Amino acid sequence: MSERHPPTSSPTPAYTCDASVEFTVAASRQLTGVPPEHSCARLHGHTFLVRLTVRGPIDPTTGFVVDFADLHRAWGPLHEQLDHHYLNGVPGLENPTSERLAQWIWRALRPALPGLALVEIRETGNAGVTYRE
């Protein structure tokens, strides 16, 4: 016969939530890592959708994972660098694929947003990437 043990008390589970904000960036680029005949080797532009997602516990006092205003503040300087600019001219984006753009944004925001879970870039309505580390 097996021995019965009383249920162990466990700490309150840490509930997590994802909070996201979307931004747009209108910018031009030329992809330098593709053959010259590739359409993206030519100068072209996109209105990129950038979705930033922070994951974490819900704060018992505020009820937030992150204050959306904090996401807007963190994003502001990057928006200034990217919006209506030629992305190839931004240091670190010499070959500005959507993947590299997402990684660049991640690296710029991670220190200010420790709960950053992912950066999503949509370059068209049906094409995009999601970056996470």
N, C-alpha and C positions, 0 to 999 in steps of 0.2 A: 504494500500500500504506500502510495507516495505521501510525503509529508506536505501539509498545507502551510503556506506562508501568508501572512496578512499582506494586503497590498501595501507597497511602499509609497510613501508620499513623494510626489515629484514636484519640482518647482513649477510655477505657472509657466505654461509654454510661451515662448517668445514669438508672437505673431508678427509676420512680416507682410509688407504690402509693397507693390510697385507704384510709384508715382511718376507720371510722364508729362512733359511739356513739349510741344512742337513749335518749331521756328522755321522760317524760310530764308534762303540765301539765294539771291540772283547773282550768278557769276559766270565768267567765261573760262575756258581752258582748252588745252591741247594735250592729248595723251602722248607722251614721248616714248613709251615702251611698246608701242604697237607698230606694225609695218606702215610705211608711208601711204599705202593705198587704203588703209583702214579709215572708215569715216571719222573716227574719233581722233585721228592724227591731225585733222583739220581744225582750225579754230571754230569753236562752237560754244553755246551757252546752255545753262539749265537754270530753272528755279528749283533748287534743291529743297527737299523737306528734311529737316533735321529733328529727330525725336530723341530727347534725353530722358533716360529712365533711371531713377534712384530707387534702390531697394533697401528696406530696413524695417525695424520695428516701429509700430505706431506709438508715438510719444503719448504717455498717459495724460499729460497736461494739455498739450496743444491739439492732440488728435491727429497730428500730421506725421508723415514719414519725413517730409521735407516741406518747407514753406515754398510755394511756387514762386514767390517773390525772390527767394534766394537763388533759384534756378535762373530767373530772368537776369539778376545781377551778375551771376557767374558767366552767363552767355553773352552779355552786352559787349565786352571787349573783343570777343571772337567775331561777333557779328560785324563790328566795325572793321576788322581786318579782312573779312571775307566778302561781305555784301557789295555788289557792284564793283568787284575787282577781278583782275586776271589771276586766277589761282596759281598758275605756274610762277608768278612773281612773289608769292608768299613764301618766306623761308620755311623749308621743310616740305613744301608741296610742289617741288619741281616737276613731278609726274603725278598730277592730282587725280588719280583714280578715286572712285567713291570709297574703296577700301582704305586707301591712304588718307583720304579726308576724314573718315570716321576715326581712324587711329590717331591722327593729328589732333582732332577735337578731344578725344579721350585723354590724351597725354596732357593737353592744356588744362582740362577741367578737373582731372582726378584729384590734384592737391586741394582744390577748393570744395570738392564734392566727394568726400570719402565713401559715400554709399552709392556712387555711380555704378550702375549695373550694366548698362549698355548704351551705345550710341547707334542710332539707325539713320541711314542716309537713303533717301529715295530720290533718284535722279529723274525718273519718270513715274507715271502712275503705276506701272507694272514692273519696274526694275529697281532694285536697291540692295543694300547690304546692312548687316547688323554686326557691330563690333563689340566684343566683350573680352575681358582678360580674366 
